[in-house]
């Protein structure tokens, strides 16, 4: 599969242990199957599966649920992305839950330790919580904080155990090079964010994170938002683009764990895929949080996301 004039490889990270609702582990395979139906060659792909049964594992961590397993999964994904990049391939990650971004972005950074990474986060949520601030304990709400190497303890309301601190630090420095942070929060752009807690909004304000909410998208248009985002990251060497399915409006599909109203339209998502997948600074592209088990009578979200990707890939054919 050729993407952006590069030899791309699909990396299926079938992990959903970091999410509150299980089932997103089935999303990557569903998306891949529809990609094949759309005429995309997926024969050269990497598939990562749990080494344990999700139904059998026991959570012993209150403020960072299953964090020991998240560390294990993240290391597997980090190694796969790292290896793909060193083999001169462009990783396109299909992941279960958004906690996978810790492994994905870590792989990109560890393969490019001297490069400045810009992050474009297309999501309804900020994912800036930490074990100290989280209201749920679900790590798919924490990947950006781990990757940015922050604790946000100033907003801490939880008593953290020594084991939670240990594993949280493991996530922050993930990879053999122990690099932390993997990127600077000033090099982060949110597109579509509309559902965040006060602790996250405070971080956004304090770090001056570039944020485009639904009203911005409607007022300026998605193409202008993309242009502004790329301009903001002009000094970065590589982009990590992460597309959460819940960035789409629920009227399109509810096949994701935490849908939120006022999301992206299909046409807006198409522009994001087409432009960002073809940008010369793209280092890794992630699609996450597709959960076929949350839709009655079908897997519409997997169909939609696969069409978005297939159309963008076809531009390069």
C-alpha atoms as one frame of an Amber mdcrd trajectory, in Angstrom:
protein
   0.000   0.000   0.000   1.469   3.320  -1.092   0.552   6.366   0.987   2.094
   9.789   0.476   4.537   8.223  -1.989   5.759   5.975   0.806   5.471   2.261
   1.399   2.857   2.127   4.159   2.175  -0.730   6.521  -0.964  -1.317   8.549
  -0.337  -2.001  12.225  -3.379  -3.553  13.900  -3.169  -2.994  17.642  -6.097
  -5.036  18.914  -5.982  -3.744  22.482  -8.847  -2.129  24.388  -7.836  -2.723
  28.003  -7.390   1.047  28.561 -11.034   1.821  27.695 -14.003   1.850  30.017
 -16.172  -0.030  27.518 -14.659  -3.142  26.003 -15.132  -4.223  22.396 -12.882
  -1.764  20.580 -10.326  -4.557  20.224 -12.552  -5.811  17.403 -12.388  -2.468
  15.599  -9.039  -2.804  13.785  -9.950  -6.132  12.154 -13.363  -4.778  11.138
 -11.765  -1.722   9.524  -9.165  -3.876   7.751 -11.836  -6.213   6.383 -13.731
  -3.274   4.881 -10.512  -1.832   3.484 -10.046  -5.075   1.590 -13.629  -4.818
   0.298 -12.753  -1.288  -0.855  -9.901  -2.675  -2.917  -7.000  -1.829  -0.605
  -4.192  -4.381  -0.360  -3.782  -5.229   3.319  -1.669  -8.350   2.918   1.402
  -6.680   4.384   0.200  -5.860   7.884   1.319  -6.319  11.463  -1.221  -7.755
  13.895  -0.826  -7.340  17.654  -3.165  -9.291  19.927  -3.506  -9.622  23.682
  -1.407 -12.334  25.268  -4.144 -12.669  27.893  -7.907 -13.024  27.983  -9.544
  -9.684  28.778 -12.397 -11.502  30.503 -10.009 -13.205  32.924  -7.744 -10.354
  34.014  -8.275  -8.623  37.334  -7.798  -4.899  37.839  -5.947  -3.964  41.028
  -5.354  -0.284  40.238  -7.951   2.294  41.232  -6.624   5.379  39.448  -5.012
   3.761  36.389  -6.981   0.668  35.543  -4.994  -2.254  34.141  -1.942  -0.020
  33.842   0.419  -2.997  34.046  -1.231  -4.500  30.955  -1.334  -1.107  29.225
   2.443  -0.898  29.680   2.850  -4.376  28.176   0.632  -3.574  25.192   2.265
  -0.180  24.672   5.709  -1.742  24.535   4.525  -4.190  21.857   3.101  -1.393
  19.712   6.126   0.861  20.265   8.460  -1.883  19.024   6.299  -2.548  15.961
   6.118   1.124  14.945   9.833   1.587  15.653  10.702  -1.418  13.461   8.394
  -0.332  10.637   9.948   3.137  10.509  13.467   1.717  10.576  12.436  -0.439
   7.618  11.513   2.811   5.781   7.773   2.196   6.059   4.997   4.586   7.034
   2.951   3.102   9.901  -0.822   3.440   9.711  -2.114   2.232  13.056  -5.592
   0.783  13.497  -5.932   0.594  17.260  -8.567  -0.489  19.729  -8.662   2.304
  22.311  -6.832   5.626  22.453  -4.440   4.399  25.109  -2.615   2.802  22.172
  -1.343   6.227  21.167   1.240   5.937  23.941   2.894   3.069  22.087   2.317
   4.553  18.654   3.792   7.990  19.256   6.588   6.538  21.391   7.592   4.337
  18.453   7.721   7.357  16.151   9.819   9.381  18.600  12.192   6.563  19.497
  12.834   5.935  15.795  13.481   9.659  15.357  15.033  10.775  18.652  16.459
  13.995  17.207  13.252  15.030  15.438  10.660  17.455  16.793   7.253  15.779
  16.781   4.035  17.692  16.177   0.750  16.080  17.187  -2.620  16.590  15.513
  -5.266  15.100  17.803  -8.683  14.768  16.133 -10.972  13.874  18.998 -14.012
  14.898  21.020 -11.878  14.638  24.165  -8.604  16.086  25.415  -7.094  12.866
  26.841  -4.912  14.953  29.175  -5.827  13.299  32.452  -3.324  11.501  34.654
  -3.737   9.009  37.495  -3.653  12.043  39.800  -6.566  13.871  38.156  -8.673
  11.173  36.467 -12.343  10.858  37.433 -12.613   7.369  35.893  -9.224   5.665
  36.061  -9.472   4.750  32.366  -6.097   5.213  30.703  -7.543   5.948  27.264
  -8.204   9.384  28.777  -4.500   9.851  29.634  -2.273   9.205  26.585  -1.301
  12.803  25.835  -0.305  13.451  29.433   1.891  10.355  29.479   3.504  11.273
  26.164   4.067  14.867  27.301   5.610  13.573  30.534   3.279  15.460  32.884
   1.548  14.417  36.102  -0.763  17.425  36.592  -0.450  16.780  40.312  -1.461
  20.397  40.966  -4.972  19.250  40.085  -4.489  15.976  41.909  -7.447  14.604
  43.786  -6.517  10.934  43.930  -4.209   9.068  46.278  -1.763   7.230  44.035
  -0.188   3.933  45.051   3.521   3.246  44.602   2.748   0.655  41.922   0.605
   3.144  40.004   3.436   5.686  40.137   5.913   3.061  38.915   3.841   1.992
  35.912   2.863   5.575  35.083   6.548   6.475  34.900   7.084   3.430  32.683
   4.485   4.793  30.265   6.064   8.241  30.266   9.519   6.936  29.305   8.339
   4.078  27.077  11.027   2.666  24.778  14.639   1.602  25.107  15.874   5.207
  24.943  13.801   6.293  27.978  12.871   9.533  26.207  10.454  11.752  28.090
   8.653  13.829  27.050   8.008  12.473  23.564   6.705  15.845  22.422   6.056
  19.341  23.770   2.483  20.403  24.489   3.078  23.592  22.486   3.379  21.271
  19.482  -0.116  19.848  19.964  -3.232  20.797  18.017  -6.738  19.676  18.980
  -9.361  19.440  16.235 -12.977  18.784  17.199 -12.510  18.848  20.969 -15.786
  19.477  22.807 -15.915  17.266  25.892 -13.167  17.857  28.468 -12.970  18.282
  32.239 -11.846  21.424  34.069  -8.456  19.893  34.871  -7.849  19.429  31.138
  -9.108  22.878  30.119  -6.715  24.389  32.668  -3.807  22.548  31.046  -4.936
  23.691  27.606  -4.991  27.293  28.802  -1.785  27.152  30.830   0.253  25.522
  28.040  -1.380  27.547  25.278  -2.426  24.432  23.375  -3.880  25.244  19.971
  -7.515  24.139  20.112 -10.206  24.113  17.436 -13.692  23.429  18.768 -16.827
  22.725  16.691 -17.740  26.431  16.421 -14.277  27.170  15.031 -14.683  24.463
  12.409 -18.094  25.793  11.369 -16.958  29.432  11.350 -13.667  29.020   9.500
 -14.240  25.805   7.553 -12.272  22.593   7.896  -9.728  23.461   5.202  -8.810
  26.661   7.007  -8.513  24.753  10.297  -6.156  22.254   8.678  -4.057  25.059
   7.197  -3.882  26.822  10.572  -2.912  23.557  12.289  -0.102  22.840   9.853
   1.122  26.420  10.129   1.180  26.129  13.926   3.396  23.044  13.610   5.644
  24.459  10.880   8.776  24.099  13.019   8.118  20.410  13.677   9.947  17.751
  11.671   7.294  15.021  11.776   3.580  14.756  12.501   1.749  12.141  14.535
  -1.900  12.290  13.489  -4.466  10.536  15.656  -8.090  10.233  14.545 -10.531
   9.108  17.239 -13.819   7.811  15.831 -15.703   9.829  18.445 -14.597  12.988
  16.644 -17.415  12.173  14.211 -20.924  13.292  15.031 -23.083  10.535  16.604
 -25.677  11.074  13.863 -23.173   9.352  11.564 -22.527   6.379  13.817 -22.520
   5.481  17.507 -19.934   2.735  17.095 -17.453   4.247  19.523 -17.097   4.166
  23.292 -17.715   7.813  24.206 -19.733   9.578  21.481 -20.343  13.300  21.883
 -22.744  15.633  20.007 -21.673  18.330  17.558 -18.922  16.328  15.934 -17.323
  16.302  12.511 -19.324  15.786   9.353 -18.222  13.127   6.871 -17.048  15.779
   4.414 -14.898  17.393   7.090 -13.359  14.068   8.045 -12.634  13.360   4.374
 -10.645  16.580   4.085  -8.671  15.741   7.224  -7.781  12.287   5.905  -6.998
  13.421   2.361  -4.775  16.331   3.348  -2.987  14.902   6.384  -2.306  11.477
   4.885  -0.687  13.270   1.962   1.366  15.722   3.997   5.141  15.275   3.531
   5.785  15.546   7.289   3.444  12.690   8.191   5.326  10.212  10.359   2.492
   8.021  11.651  -1.290   8.042  11.248  -3.544   6.418  13.850  -7.244   5.533
  13.706  -8.761   4.471  17.014 -11.856   3.800  19.149 -13.958   2.010  16.519
 -16.178  -0.346  18.530 -18.432  -2.579  16.388 -20.005  -4.105  19.487 -21.771
  -0.874  20.420 -23.907  -0.729  17.280 -27.064  -2.735  16.991 -27.294  -4.666
  13.773 -24.051  -3.669  12.146 -20.637  -2.095  12.192 -21.325   1.171  10.429
 -18.412   3.014  12.042 -15.915   0.491  10.684 -17.419   0.919   7.201 -17.259
   4.713   7.415 -13.701   4.864   8.708 -12.483   2.332   6.148 -14.018   4.404
   3.352 -12.296   7.541   4.667  -8.950   5.777   4.679  -9.481   3.985   1.359
 -10.391   7.219  -0.411  -7.347   9.031   0.950  -5.059   6.142   0.051  -6.496
   5.937  -3.460  -5.297   9.490  -4.154  -1.781   8.089  -4.122  -2.473   5.185
  -6.503
